[in-house]
Amino acid sequence: MGMIQEIAPHQFHNEYQNTNIKKEDILLVYHEGMCLIRQQEEIGFFAYEELEELVSHKQDQFCYAFAIDEERYFIWEADEKTYRSFKDSPWREKGRFEKQQIFRRSAPQYRCFAGVTGGQLNRWYQNEVFCSRCQTKLVRHKTERAMQCPACQKLRYPVISPCVIVAVTQGERILLTRYASGHSTYKKYALIAGFAEIGESIEKTVQREVMEEVGLKVKNLRFYKSQPWSFTDTLLFGFFAELDGEEEITMDEKELSEAGWFLREELPEEFDGVSLTNEMIRVFRDGS
């Protein structure tokens, strides 16, 4: 299994379209961070024609998201009344609402990618309601993926935050960490990670985050690859970096509960198969 966005041979098309939903299109239904999926072992969604009886009166709220191959996806945030109706018979036998973390551990991968990417877009639309300049209610732009103020014409685009993932190495060893319970709900081993700050290059972000989290200097930064991570609205930049100087760790206990050096053969087998962090640790373990 590759990273979650690696869905080949399927093709992802994110060009914006100002278009109405058709019966055969997929309607991704969300409610307070949950997504409607089929009652089956693998991830599946519903075509609009299957939901039409319940949601046709809301059609002006459906928003085109993207296409995968020739299949078009629309998104919609269900109101509380409609959400409750989905939970009533016979819908309990057809579908259920699940937290979007289910897309980290399910198949097929292209459906999981669709579900979490649609969720990112849906969150953004739910947050972009009023103009931050003049407080007028925003409207959807007709030709691009943006919200526009009809009064002052201010445009708002989807928010994507740049973040680094850093594999700090020293010969045959790599630095692994665990997050503190108050900082993240993710409990498995991870690499150093953090968001870029204003006026800061991605390379400087790498150096600063490593110093802040474990008190170490790094050198010979090598960009590995990037990953869109829709679970947290981020764009991840993966780097390998070599330890520069002393190896003694000074851990930031507000962010981390554990930090230590691991030999290749000591690396724990507990990683998921869809994240950039997982792939980078596997690459180091295999000596690539």
C-alpha positions in Angstrom: 0.0 0.0 0.0 1.4 3.4 -1.0 0.6 6.8 0.5 -3.1 7.7 0.6 -2.9 10.0 -2.5 -1.1 7.4 -4.6 -4.2 5.9 -6.3 -2.9 4.8 -9.7 -4.1 3.5 -12.0 -7.0 5.8 -11.0 -6.6 9.5 -12.0 -7.5 12.4 -9.7 -8.9 15.5 -11.4 -9.2 18.5 -9.1 -10.1 21.2 -11.7 -13.0 23.2 -10.4 -16.4 23.0 -12.2 -19.4 25.2 -11.7 -21.9 22.5 -12.4 -25.0 20.8 -11.0 -25.1 17.2 -9.7 -26.4 14.4 -11.9 -28.1 11.2 -10.9 -24.9 9.1 -11.4 -22.6 11.4 -9.5 -21.3 10.5 -6.1 -22.6 12.7 -3.2 -20.2 12.7 -0.2 -22.4 13.4 2.8 -20.7 14.8 5.9 -22.0 15.7 9.4 -19.8 17.2 12.1 -16.7 15.5 11.0 -18.3 12.2 10.0 -18.8 10.8 6.5 -21.7 8.6 5.2 -20.4 5.3 3.9 -22.0 2.1 2.8 -22.7 -0.8 5.2 -20.0 -3.1 3.7 -16.5 -4.3 4.4 -14.8 -2.0 1.9 -15.3 1.8 1.6 -18.2 2.8 -0.7 -20.3 5.9 -1.2 -23.7 6.6 -2.6 -24.7 8.0 -6.0 -27.1 11.0 -5.9 -29.9 8.9 -7.3 -29.8 6.6 -4.3 -30.2 9.6 -1.9 -32.4 11.8 -4.0 -35.6 11.1 -2.1 -33.9 12.3 1.1 -31.8 15.2 -0.1 -33.2 16.6 -3.4 -34.6 19.6 -1.6 -31.0 20.6 -0.6 -29.6 20.5 -4.1 -28.5 24.1 -4.2 -26.2 23.3 -1.3 -24.3 20.6 -3.1 -20.8 21.6 -4.2 -18.7 20.0 -6.9 -15.4 18.7 -5.4 -13.4 16.7 -8.0 -13.4 13.7 -10.2 -11.6 10.3 -10.0 -11.4 8.8 -13.5 -14.8 9.7 -15.0 -16.7 9.6 -11.7 -17.6 13.0 -10.3 -17.9 13.8 -6.6 -20.0 16.4 -4.8 -19.9 17.3 -1.1 -22.7 18.3 1.3 -22.9 19.0 5.0 -26.1 17.4 6.3 -28.2 19.4 8.7 -29.3 17.7 12.0 -32.7 16.8 10.7 -31.4 15.1 7.6 -28.7 13.4 9.6 -31.2 11.9 11.9 -33.3 10.7 8.9 -30.2 8.8 7.6 -30.0 6.9 10.9 -33.6 5.7 10.7 -34.7 2.5 8.9 -34.1 1.5 6.2 -30.9 3.6 6.0 -29.4 1.8 9.0 -29.2 -1.2 6.8 -27.7 0.7 3.8 -25.2 3.1 5.3 -23.6 4.6 8.4 -21.7 7.7 9.5 -18.1 7.2 10.5 -15.3 9.5 11.7 -12.9 10.2 8.8 -10.0 8.4 10.5 -11.5 5.3 9.1 -10.0 6.3 5.8 -6.5 5.7 7.2 -7.1 2.0 7.6 -9.5 1.0 5.0 -9.7 0.0 1.3 -9.9 0.6 -1.6 -7.4 3.4 -1.4 -8.8 5.7 -4.0 -12.2 5.7 -2.2 -10.4 6.6 1.1 -8.6 9.4 -0.7 -11.9 10.7 -2.0 -13.5 10.6 1.4 -10.8 12.5 3.3 -10.2 15.0 0.5 -13.8 15.7 0.2 -13.8 16.2 4.0 -11.1 18.8 3.8 -13.0 20.8 1.2 -16.2 20.4 3.2 -14.6 21.8 6.4 -13.3 24.8 4.4 -16.7 25.6 3.0 -18.3 25.3 6.4 -15.7 27.7 7.9 -15.9 30.3 5.1 -19.3 31.8 5.7 -18.7 35.6 6.3 -16.2 38.1 4.9 -13.3 38.7 7.3 -13.1 42.3 6.1 -16.7 43.5 6.0 -18.7 40.6 7.5 -20.9 40.2 4.4 -22.1 36.6 3.7 -19.8 35.0 1.2 -20.9 33.3 -2.1 -19.2 30.7 -4.2 -17.1 32.0 -7.1 -18.5 30.9 -10.5 -15.2 30.0 -12.2 -12.7 28.9 -9.5 -12.7 27.2 -6.2 -13.0 30.2 -4.0 -15.5 32.1 -1.8 -16.1 35.7 -2.7 -17.6 38.7 -0.8 -20.3 40.3 -3.0 -19.8 43.6 -1.2 -16.0 44.2 -1.2 -15.0 41.4 -3.7 -12.5 39.9 -1.3 -11.6 36.3 -2.4 -11.0 33.4 0.0 -9.2 30.2 -1.2 -8.9 26.8 0.5 -6.4 27.0 3.4 -3.4 24.6 3.1 -0.8 24.8 5.8 2.8 23.8 4.9 4.4 21.3 7.4 7.7 19.4 7.5 8.3 15.8 8.4 12.0 15.2 9.4 13.8 11.9 9.6 16.9 12.7 11.7 19.6 10.1 11.1 23.0 9.2 12.5 24.6 6.5 10.5 22.6 3.3 11.1 20.2 5.1 13.6 17.1 7.2 13.2 15.3 9.4 15.7 11.7 8.4 16.6 9.3 10.2 18.8 5.9 9.8 20.4 3.5 12.7 21.0 2.5 13.8 24.4 -1.2 12.9 25.2 -2.2 16.6 25.4 -0.6 17.4 22.1 -2.0 14.8 19.7 -4.2 11.7 19.8 -1.7 9.8 17.5 0.0 7.2 19.8 2.4 5.4 17.5 6.0 6.3 16.8 6.5 9.3 14.5 9.2 11.6 13.1 9.8 15.2 14.0 7.1 17.4 12.5 5.9 21.0 12.6 4.4 23.9 10.7 6.2 26.5 8.8 6.1 30.0 10.3 5.7 33.4 8.6 8.8 34.5 6.9 10.5 31.1 7.1 11.8 28.8 4.4 10.9 25.1 4.6 14.6 24.3 5.2 14.6 26.7 8.2 11.5 25.1 9.4 13.3 21.7 9.5 16.2 23.1 11.5 13.9 25.0 14.0 11.5 22.2 14.6 14.3 19.7 15.3 15.9 22.1 17.7 12.7 22.9 19.5 11.5 19.4 19.9 14.7 17.5 20.7 17.4 20.1 21.1 19.6 18.8 18.2 21.3 20.4 15.2 21.0 18.9 11.7 22.9 19.2 8.4 22.8 17.9 4.9 19.1 18.2 4.4 17.7 16.1 1.6 14.2 16.6 0.3 12.4 13.3 -0.1 8.9 14.0 -1.3 5.7 15.8 -0.4 2.2 14.6 0.6 -1.2 16.3 0.8 -2.6 15.3 4.2 -6.2 16.2 4.1 -6.9 14.9 7.6 -5.3 18.2 9.0 -5.5 20.5 5.9 -1.7 20.3 5.5 0.8 19.8 2.7 3.7 17.8 4.1 7.3 18.2 3.0 9.5 15.2 3.9 13.2 15.6 4.6 16.0 13.4 5.6 18.7 15.2 7.7 21.9 14.1 9.4 22.8 14.8 13.0 25.2 17.7 13.3 27.2 17.5 16.5 26.0 16.1 19.9 23.5 13.3 20.0 22.1 14.0 23.5 18.3 14.7 23.3 16.7 17.5 25.1 13.0 16.7 24.7 10.2 19.2 24.6 7.8 17.5 27.1 4.9 19.7 26.2 4.8 18.1 22.7 6.6 14.8 23.2 6.3 11.9 25.6 9.3 10.0 24.2 12.2 10.5 21.8 15.1 8.1 21.1 17.5 6.6 18.6 16.7 3.3 16.9 18.9 1.1 14.8 17.5 -0.1 11.5 16.9 -3.6 12.9 15.2 -2.2 16.0 12.5 -0.3 14.3 9.0 -1.2 15.6 6.5 -2.8 13.2 3.6 -0.6 14.1 3.2 1.9 11.3 0.2 2.6 9.1 0.6 2.3 5.3 -0.8 5.6 4.0 1.4 8.4 5.5 4.6 10.1 4.5 6.0 9.3 8.0 5.4 5.6 7.5 7.1 5.6 4.1 10.2 7.5 5.2 10.7 5.2 8.2 10.3 2.2 5.9 12.8 3.7 3.4 15.4 4.1 6.2 14.8 0.6 7.5 15.3 -0.9 4.1 18.5 1.1 3.6 17.2 3.0 0.5 
